[in-house]
């Protein structure tokens, strides 16, 4: 969770930097927002690749844990169902 928060915060900071830079360059209104999204997206793709890899690794490992617990729960439920059916 911490890695996702750090990555999201970094993306937000890049977006704010892009807004300020484009504002001083003369962009206003909807053009400012669209260009800021484009510039910050490209910048985050290049500058935040390590953080993105760490975040995806953390999420993948977390999902593996959830899947293993799901399999254990499903097995226990099936065993309980079988025990009830035998009675």
HELIX and SHEET records of a PDB file:
HELIX    1   1 UNK A    2  UNK A   25  1                                  24    
HELIX    2   2 UNK A   29  UNK A   47  1                                  19    
HELIX    3   3 UNK A   49  UNK A   86  1                                  38    
END                                                                             
